[in-house]
Amino acid sequence: MMINFREANPFLKNCWNLEAIKDSRCSVIVISENYADSTWCLDELVEIVKCRKDNIQIVLPIFYHVDPSHVRKQSGSIGEAFERDDQDFSDHLEKVQSWRDALKEVGNLAGWHLYDRVWMHDLRQEMGKEIVREKCCTEPGRRSMLWDNDDLYHVLENNTGTEQVEAIVCHFLTQKILSWEAFSSMKKLRLLIIDFGWGDTDCHATKVEYSKELWFLEWFYFPSEDFPSGFQPDGLVELQLFGSNIKELWNNPIKPFHNLQLIDLRYSRNLSKFNDFRMVPNLEKLILQCCSKLLEVHPSIAYLERLTLLDLKYFTSLENLPASLDGLKSLKVLELEGC
């Protein structure tokens, strides 16, 4: 996660660059009264908006002592800064217009308006516990992010998920009977991290239509035996299902997962089939540690030219490895301990 605090600490200027933005999964933009005075911040903003349009990044604006309408309409101190830019960059007005367009787009995003206490060093904690609630204090299912366990319980138990939910990060959830049907309504969910922490969950593992916008899915003790046949998140980059109940990762996907780089299924003791690695042609890391019911590594793994890590530790039922792994041109680490 990348958080822009440049206005608060100019010494961070040399620590980040546009490449860091491209590699980030989430940008939290703190827009202050003098934000538009910094051409450097505006250049970054243009890149962040571009990444958002490419569906690879969640963008969350925080309006700090500035009216969001002033950001959208570029009035007040924001407008004054652009008037100066029009004069200073009279030979590069297309660049100024790109700044205006980016700031207008961010001003139209759902964000948080803060006045009382925003301390930059603990903003991430405050964002999860208090700031998010300001967006929609009555119904968690209409917030852009869910970080509080009780809020997630509420949404799941009452089936109040909506398209407004873009990210869920909840750790150490307690064992209780839950229904996942609310996920079917979260059509724009991109980031999903759920950790039960204490083993198998007692839940109704119904067939759920998960968001096709997902790019990061980490679910400790995933309860279902498989994904729905229509599960096809084209932008999925990482899939981590530690200790899952999964038997088969996916059944007859429509097309390859070209963006998927990491699959971690360690301790998924019911996993018995993983066919056709050609469906994940750009996979870089594959972790199948302690998948005790999986008998073989499918020969199609040789097509994974970008695979750098293959972890088969304690693959106790392993009977066959492919006759040749020559196709794994990038492989650097092969873990076979306990096989």
C-alpha positions in Angstrom: 0.0 0.0 0.0 1.3 3.5 -0.8 0.2 6.5 1.1 1.0 10.0 -0.2 2.2 12.2 2.7 4.3 14.6 0.7 2.5 17.8 1.9 3.2 16.8 5.5 6.9 15.9 5.0 8.8 17.3 2.0 11.8 15.2 2.9 9.9 12.2 1.5 10.1 13.7 -1.9 13.2 11.8 -3.0 12.0 8.5 -1.5 9.2 7.9 -4.0 8.9 8.2 -7.8 6.4 7.4 -10.4 7.5 3.8 -10.6 6.6 3.3 -6.9 3.1 4.5 -7.8 2.8 1.9 -10.6 3.8 -0.9 -8.2 1.3 0.2 -5.5 -2.0 -1.6 -4.9 -3.6 1.3 -3.2 -3.0 5.1 -3.1 -4.4 7.2 -0.3 -4.2 10.9 -1.4 -4.2 13.5 1.4 -5.4 16.7 -0.3 -4.7 19.8 1.7 -5.3 23.5 1.0 -1.9 23.9 -0.7 -1.9 20.6 -2.5 -2.1 22.2 -6.0 0.9 24.4 -5.2 3.1 21.3 -5.7 3.6 20.5 -9.4 5.4 17.4 -8.2 2.3 16.2 -6.3 0.2 17.0 -9.3 2.4 14.9 -11.6 2.0 12.0 -9.2 -1.7 12.5 -9.1 -1.9 12.2 -12.9 -0.1 8.9 -12.7 -2.3 7.6 -9.9 -5.5 8.4 -11.8 -4.0 6.6 -14.8 -3.4 3.5 -12.7 -6.9 3.7 -11.4 -8.3 3.8 -14.9 -6.3 0.7 -15.8 -8.1 -1.1 -12.9 -4.9 -1.9 -11.1 -5.2 0.4 -8.1 -7.6 1.5 -5.5 -7.6 5.3 -5.0 -8.9 6.8 -1.7 -8.8 10.6 -1.3 -8.7 12.3 2.1 -9.7 16.0 2.1 -7.7 17.7 4.9 -9.0 21.2 5.7 -10.2 21.6 2.2 -13.8 21.5 0.8 -14.1 18.6 -1.7 -16.3 20.9 -3.9 -13.3 23.2 -4.2 -11.3 20.3 -5.5 -13.9 19.4 -8.0 -14.6 22.9 -9.2 -11.0 24.1 -8.6 -12.1 27.1 -6.7 -10.7 28.6 -3.5 -7.0 28.0 -2.8 -7.0 25.2 -5.4 -8.3 27.6 -8.1 -5.7 30.2 -7.1 -2.9 27.8 -7.5 -4.1 26.9 -11.0 -4.3 30.5 -12.0 -0.7 30.8 -11.1 0.1 27.6 -13.1 -1.7 29.0 -16.1 0.8 31.9 -16.1 3.9 30.0 -15.1 3.3 27.2 -17.6 1.8 29.2 -20.4 3.8 27.2 -22.9 2.7 23.9 -21.5 -1.0 24.4 -20.9 -1.8 20.8 -21.9 0.2 19.7 -18.8 -1.8 22.1 -16.6 -5.0 20.7 -18.1 -3.9 17.1 -17.2 -3.4 18.3 -13.6 -6.9 19.9 -13.6 -8.5 16.8 -15.1 -6.8 14.5 -12.6 -7.8 16.6 -9.6 -11.4 16.9 -10.8 -11.6 13.1 -11.1 -10.3 12.6 -7.6 -12.6 15.3 -6.3 -15.5 13.2 -7.6 -14.4 10.0 -5.8 -15.9 8.9 -2.5 -13.5 10.1 0.2 -13.2 11.3 3.8 -13.4 14.8 5.0 -11.3 15.4 8.1 -10.8 18.4 10.4 -10.2 17.4 13.9 -7.2 15.0 14.3 -5.2 13.6 11.4 -1.7 12.6 12.6 0.3 11.4 9.6 2.3 8.7 11.5 -0.8 6.7 12.5 -3.1 7.5 9.6 -3.3 3.9 8.4 -4.7 2.8 11.8 -7.1 5.7 12.1 -8.3 5.0 8.5 -9.3 1.5 9.5 -10.9 2.2 12.8 -12.5 5.6 12.6 -12.1 7.5 9.3 -13.9 4.9 7.2 -17.0 5.2 9.4 -17.4 8.9 8.5 -18.3 7.8 4.9 -21.4 5.9 6.0 -21.9 5.6 9.8 -25.2 3.8 9.6 -24.6 1.0 7.1 -21.1 -0.6 6.8 -22.2 -2.3 3.5 -22.2 1.1 1.8 -18.6 2.0 2.7 -15.7 1.8 0.3 -13.6 -0.2 2.8 -14.3 -2.6 5.7 -11.5 -3.0 8.2 -13.5 -3.6 11.4 -14.5 -7.2 12.1 -17.9 -6.3 13.6 -18.7 -4.3 10.5 -18.0 -7.3 8.3 -20.1 -9.6 10.6 -22.9 -7.2 10.2 -22.7 -7.1 6.4 -22.5 -10.9 6.1 -25.2 -11.7 8.6 -27.6 -9.2 7.2 -26.6 -9.6 3.5 -26.1 -5.8 3.1 -23.1 -5.8 0.7 -23.2 -3.2 -2.1 -21.2 -2.2 -5.1 -19.6 0.6 -3.0 -17.4 -1.9 -1.2 -14.0 -2.0 -2.9 -11.7 -3.4 -0.1 -12.1 -5.7 2.9 -9.2 -6.3 5.3 -10.2 -8.2 8.4 -7.9 -10.4 10.6 -8.5 -12.8 13.5 -12.1 -13.3 12.8 -13.9 -15.6 15.4 -15.5 -18.8 14.5 -19.2 -18.4 13.9 -21.9 -19.3 11.5 -21.7 -17.0 8.6 -23.1 -16.7 5.1 -21.1 -15.3 2.2 -24.0 -14.3 0.0 -23.3 -10.7 0.6 -20.2 -11.0 -1.5 -22.3 -11.5 -4.6 -23.5 -7.9 -4.3 -20.0 -6.5 -4.0 -19.4 -6.2 -7.8 -16.5 -3.7 -7.5 -14.6 -5.5 -4.7 -10.9 -5.5 -5.6 -9.1 -6.3 -2.4 -10.2 -9.1 -0.1 -8.2 -10.2 2.9 -9.9 -12.4 5.4 -8.1 -14.3 8.2 -9.9 -16.5 10.7 -6.7 -17.4 12.4 -7.9 -20.3 14.4 -8.6 -23.0 11.9 -11.7 -24.2 10.1 -14.8 -22.0 10.0 -18.3 -23.0 10.8 -20.1 -21.4 7.9 -22.5 -21.9 5.0 -20.1 -22.2 2.0 -22.8 -21.5 -0.6 -22.0 -20.8 -4.2 -21.1 -17.2 -4.2 -20.5 -15.0 -7.3 -17.3 -13.2 -6.3 -16.4 -9.9 -7.9 -14.8 -10.0 -11.3 -12.8 -6.9 -10.3 -10.7 -8.8 -7.7 -7.0 -8.3 -8.0 -5.9 -9.5 -4.6 -7.6 -12.4 -2.8 -6.1 -13.7 0.5 -8.4 -15.9 2.6 -7.1 -18.0 5.5 -9.2 -21.2 5.8 -11.3 -20.5 2.7 -14.4 -22.7 3.3 -15.6 -23.7 -0.2 -14.4 -26.8 -2.1 -14.1 -24.8 -5.4 -14.9 -21.5 -7.0 -18.0 -20.9 -9.1 -17.7 -21.8 -12.8 -18.1 -18.1 -13.6 -15.2 -17.0 -11.4 -13.0 -15.0 -13.9 -11.4 -12.0 -12.3 -9.1 -10.9 -15.2 -7.1 -8.6 -13.1 -6.3 -11.1 -10.3 -2.6 -10.8 -9.3 -2.3 -12.8 -6.1 -4.4 -15.7 -4.8 -3.6 -17.0 -1.3 -5.8 -19.6 0.3 -3.9 -20.8 3.3 -5.4 -23.9 4.9 -8.4 -23.8 2.6 -11.0 -26.5 2.0 -10.5 -26.2 -1.8 -10.5 -29.5 -3.8 -10.0 -28.0 -7.2 -8.9 -24.5 -7.8 -11.1 -23.7 -10.8 -13.2 -25.8 -13.1 -13.1 -25.0 -16.8 -12.2 -21.3 -16.7 -13.3 -19.4 -19.8 -9.9 -17.8 -20.4 -6.4 -17.7 -18.9 -5.6 -15.6 -15.9 -2.9 -13.5 -17.6 -2.2 -11.2 -14.6 -1.9 -13.9 -11.9 1.6 -13.9 -10.5 1.3 -15.8 -7.1 -0.7 -18.8 -6.0 -0.3 -19.9 -2.4 -2.3 -23.0 -1.4 -0.2 -24.2 1.5 -1.9 -26.5 4.0 -4.9 -27.0 1.7 -5.1 -30.6 2.6 -8.1 -31.4 0.4 -6.6 -30.2 -2.8 -6.6 -33.2 -5.2 -6.4 -31.6 -8.6 -4.5 -28.8 -10.3 -4.7 -29.3 -14.1 -3.4 -27.2 -16.9 -1.0 -24.6 -15.8 -1.4 -22.9 -19.2 -4.3 -21.1 -17.6 -1.8 -19.1 -15.5 0.9 -18.4 -18.1 2.6 -15.5 -16.2 2.8 -17.2 -12.8 5.9 -16.4 -10.8 5.4 -18.2 -7.5 3.6 -21.4 -6.8 3.4 -22.7 -3.2 1.8 -26.1 -2.6 3.4 -26.9 0.7 1.6 -29.6 2.7 -1.1 -30.2 0.1 -1.1 -33.9 1.2 -3.8 -35.2 -1.2 -2.2 -33.9 -4.4 -0.5 -36.8 -6.1 1.3 -35.2 -9.0 2.5 -32.0 -10.5 0.8 -31.7 -13.9 3.2 -31.8 -16.9 1.8 -28.5 -18.1 3.8 -26.7 -15.4 6.7 -26.7 -17.9 4.9 -23.9 -19.7 5.5 -21.5 -16.8 8.5 -19.7 -18.2 8.3 -16.9 -15.6 8.1 -19.2 -12.5 10.8 -18.3 -10.1 9.6 -20.3 -7.0 8.1 -23.8 -6.8 7.5 -24.9 -3.2 6.5 -28.5 -2.8 7.6 -28.9 0.9 6.0 -31.9 2.7 4.2 -32.9 -0.5 3.8 -36.2 1.2 1.6 -37.9 -1.4 3.7 -36.9 -4.4 4.2 -39.8 -6.8 5.3 -38.1 -10.0 7.2 -35.0 -11.1 7.2 -34.1 -14.7 9.9 -35.8 -16.7 11.3 -32.5 -17.6 11.3 -29.1 -16.0 13.4 -27.5 -18.8 10.6 -25.1 -19.6 11.0 -23.4 -16.2 13.6 -21.0 -17.6 13.3 -18.5 -14.7 13.2 -21.0 -11.8 15.5 -20.0 -8.9 14.0 -21.9 -5.9 12.7 -25.5 -5.9 11.7 -26.7 -2.4 11.3 -30.5 -2.1 12.0 -30.9 1.7 9.9 -33.7 3.2 8.7 -35.2 -0.1 
